Amino acid sequence: MGRPVSHTDVPLQEWIDNDLRSVGLPDHVFQHISAMARLHAENRYDRKVTGRSASGVADFVRKNEDLFTR
């Protein structure tokens, strides 16, 4: 799309402790999201659910550019 995109790589535990915890979620929701984030960080969700490999964010944006333009 011709626009720069930047990010900050925040260590998982730091994100959980400083960002996620501060949202004030009920404990069971906090625990669930924390567990899902840990599993994602460990590539435990790198599976073929639909029978084909998952596409990346860049592919999704390329295929759905109209969703990201004004």
Buried (B, 14 or more C-beta within 10 A) or exposed (E): EEEEEEEEEEEBEEBBEEEBEEEEBEEEEBEEBBEEBEEEEEEEEEEEEEEEEEEEEEEEEEEEEEEEEE
